[in-house]
Amino acid sequence: MQTATRYIKLSFKSFLFCLATCTAVFSVSVGASAQESPASTEIVVEQQVNINTADAETLALALDGVGMTRAMDIIAYREQNGEFETVEQLQEVSGIGPATLERNRARILLSDSTE
Protein backbone atom coordinates (compact mmCIF):
# COMPACT_ATOMS: atom_id res chain seq x y z
CA MET A 1 0.00 0.00 0.00
CA GLN A 2 2.82 2.37 0.89
CA THR A 3 4.47 1.58 -2.43
CA ALA A 4 1.28 2.47 -4.32
CA THR A 5 1.01 5.83 -2.51
CA ARG A 6 4.65 6.52 -3.22
CA TYR A 7 4.14 5.64 -6.89
CA ILE A 8 1.12 7.98 -7.14
CA LYS A 9 3.06 10.86 -5.53
CA LEU A 10 6.01 10.28 -7.84
CA SER A 11 3.73 10.11 -10.88
CA PHE A 12 1.95 13.31 -9.80
CA LYS A 13 5.27 15.12 -9.32
CA SER A 14 6.44 13.93 -12.74
CA PHE A 15 3.20 15.13 -14.30
CA LEU A 16 3.56 18.57 -12.69
CA PHE A 17 7.18 18.81 -13.86
CA CYS A 18 6.19 17.95 -17.44
CA LEU A 19 3.30 20.42 -17.32
CA ALA A 20 5.54 23.22 -16.03
CA THR A 21 8.16 22.46 -18.69
CA CYS A 22 5.61 22.49 -21.51
CA THR A 23 4.10 25.75 -20.22
CA ALA A 24 7.52 27.38 -20.06
CA VAL A 25 8.46 26.25 -23.57
CA PHE A 26 5.12 27.42 -24.97
CA SER A 27 5.42 30.82 -23.24
CA VAL A 28 8.91 31.37 -24.61
CA SER A 29 7.88 30.43 -28.16
CA VAL A 30 4.81 32.69 -28.09
CA GLY A 31 6.87 35.58 -26.70
CA ALA A 32 9.54 35.10 -29.34
CA SER A 33 7.05 35.02 -32.20
CA ALA A 34 5.37 38.17 -30.89
CA GLN A 35 8.71 39.97 -30.85
CA GLU A 36 9.65 38.78 -34.33
CA SER A 37 6.46 39.96 -35.99
CA PRO A 38 6.85 43.34 -37.67
CA ALA A 39 5.28 46.28 -35.93
CA SER A 40 2.01 47.24 -37.49
CA THR A 41 2.13 50.57 -39.21
CA GLU A 42 -0.90 52.73 -39.62
CA ILE A 43 -1.25 54.29 -43.02
CA VAL A 44 -3.37 57.39 -43.11
CA VAL A 45 -4.53 58.49 -46.50
CA GLU A 46 -5.97 61.96 -46.52
CA GLN A 47 -8.89 62.39 -48.86
CA GLN A 48 -8.54 65.40 -51.10
CA VAL A 49 -11.61 67.42 -51.94
CA ASN A 50 -12.32 70.00 -54.60
CA ILE A 51 -13.95 72.81 -52.62
CA ASN A 52 -15.37 74.28 -55.85
CA THR A 53 -17.44 71.21 -56.76
CA ALA A 54 -17.95 69.11 -53.61
CA ASP A 55 -21.31 68.82 -51.91
CA ALA A 56 -21.79 69.56 -48.20
CA GLU A 57 -21.53 65.94 -47.08
CA THR A 58 -18.24 65.44 -48.93
CA LEU A 59 -16.79 68.64 -47.48
CA ALA A 60 -17.83 67.67 -43.95
CA LEU A 61 -16.27 64.22 -44.28
CA ALA A 62 -13.05 65.32 -45.94
CA LEU A 63 -12.16 68.46 -44.00
CA ASP A 64 -10.99 68.28 -40.40
CA GLY A 65 -12.96 70.60 -38.13
CA VAL A 66 -15.68 71.18 -40.72
CA GLY A 67 -19.12 69.81 -39.93
CA MET A 68 -22.31 69.96 -41.96
CA THR A 69 -23.14 73.53 -40.90
CA ARG A 70 -19.74 74.87 -41.90
CA ALA A 71 -19.80 72.81 -45.12
CA MET A 72 -23.12 74.40 -46.04
CA ASP A 73 -21.57 77.81 -45.30
CA ILE A 74 -18.75 76.99 -47.75
CA ILE A 75 -21.28 76.11 -50.44
CA ALA A 76 -23.31 79.27 -49.76
CA TYR A 77 -20.15 81.37 -50.05
CA ARG A 78 -19.25 79.61 -53.30
CA GLU A 79 -22.73 80.22 -54.74
CA GLN A 80 -22.64 83.92 -53.81
CA ASN A 81 -19.04 84.68 -54.79
CA GLY A 82 -18.17 82.13 -57.45
CA GLU A 83 -15.44 79.52 -57.32
CA PHE A 84 -12.57 79.79 -54.86
CA GLU A 85 -9.48 81.03 -56.66
CA THR A 86 -7.04 80.50 -53.76
CA VAL A 87 -7.02 78.20 -50.77
CA GLU A 88 -6.63 81.23 -48.50
CA GLN A 89 -9.95 82.58 -49.77
CA LEU A 90 -11.63 79.82 -47.75
CA GLN A 91 -10.92 81.90 -44.62
CA GLU A 92 -13.55 84.37 -45.82
CA VAL A 93 -16.18 81.78 -44.87
CA SER A 94 -17.48 82.42 -41.35
CA GLY A 95 -15.93 79.93 -38.92
CA ILE A 96 -12.95 78.99 -41.08
CA GLY A 97 -9.85 80.45 -39.51
CA PRO A 98 -6.11 80.07 -40.06
CA ALA A 99 -5.86 76.93 -37.90
CA THR A 100 -8.64 75.12 -39.77
CA LEU A 101 -7.15 76.17 -43.09
CA GLU A 102 -3.67 74.90 -42.17
CA ARG A 103 -5.02 71.57 -40.87
CA ASN A 104 -6.73 71.04 -44.21
CA ARG A 105 -4.38 72.70 -46.70
CA ALA A 106 -3.10 69.36 -48.09
CA ARG A 107 -6.66 68.10 -48.55
CA ILE A 108 -8.00 71.09 -50.48
CA LEU A 109 -8.13 71.14 -54.27
CA LEU A 110 -9.32 74.07 -56.36
CA SER A 111 -9.74 72.09 -59.59
CA ASP A 112 -9.92 68.48 -60.66
CA SER A 113 -6.51 66.81 -60.65
CA THR A 114 -7.08 65.41 -64.16
CA GLU A 115 -6.72 68.84 -65.75
Residue pairs with C-beta under 8 A, 6 or more apart in sequence:
46 106
46 107
47 61
47 62
47 107
48 62
48 106
48 107
48 108
48 109
48 113
49 58
49 59
49 62
49 63
49 107
49 108
49 109
50 109
50 110
50 111
50 112
51 59
51 74
51 78
51 84
51 90
51 108
51 109
51 110
52 78
52 83
52 84
52 110
52 111
53 112
54 62
55 75
56 68
56 71
56 72
56 74
56 75
57 68
57 71
58 71
59 66
59 70
59 71
59 74
59 75
60 66
60 67
60 68
60 70
60 71
62 107
63 71
63 100
63 104
63 107
63 108
64 100
64 103
64 104
64 107
65 99
65 100
65 103
65 104
66 74
66 96
66 100
66 104
69 95
70 93
70 95
70 96
73 93
73 94
73 95
73 96
74 90
74 93
74 96
77 92
77 93
78 84
81 92
83 110
84 90
84 110
85 110
86 110
87 101
87 105
87 108
87 110
88 101
90 96
90 101
90 108
91 97
91 98
91 101
